[in-house]
Amino acid sequence: MAIVSSLSTDTQERTEYKMGTFVSIRLFGFKWYKFDSAFNKAFSAIDNISNIANMYKEDSEVSRVNKIAYKSPVVVSNDLFLLIKDSKALYDASGGAFDITVAPLVELWGPYQDRDAVPDKESIQSVLHYVGSDKLVLDHQKRTVFLKRRHEDRFIGYRERLCR
């Protein structure tokens, strides 16, 4: 039995440039007067991710983790901890296809230095042992992150990779 409502819903979409790409959010609902607030909250959440997880921003939390978490576990914010925990779960569920630790490998291609080059096999092999979310050790009770290996201050690389 299908229920058909004569009420219509409003739809609005907004697009903003965030984290190196265009992000579009579409909202559906009856309370159109709440759309502005919902858009603001959604785009603020994306800005928060960018602020804590941008490996190219020197003062971001993930930059701090990359610099020191190979020495000893680092206490991180709840937001970053949940982001890393969920990313590790996706890594496991995808058999490693989703991996937030690919920065050393991606940087070989040079997409963020205005060069696109296919690296040789030896270069790829030289960084593969740094890649893999299995090298991230999380302590849920202490909310810490520890990196089993270090590669030039950029082990964890989120930035726009999270939103694509």
Secondary structure, DSSP 8 states (H G I E B T S, - for coil): -----S---EEEEEEEEETTEEEEEEEEES-GGGHHHHHHHHHHHHHHHHHHH-TTSTTSHHHHHHHHTTTS-EE--HHHHHHHHHHHHHHHHTTTSS-TT-HHHHHHH-TTTT------HHHHHHHHTT--GGGEEEETTTTEEEESS--TT-S---GGGGT-
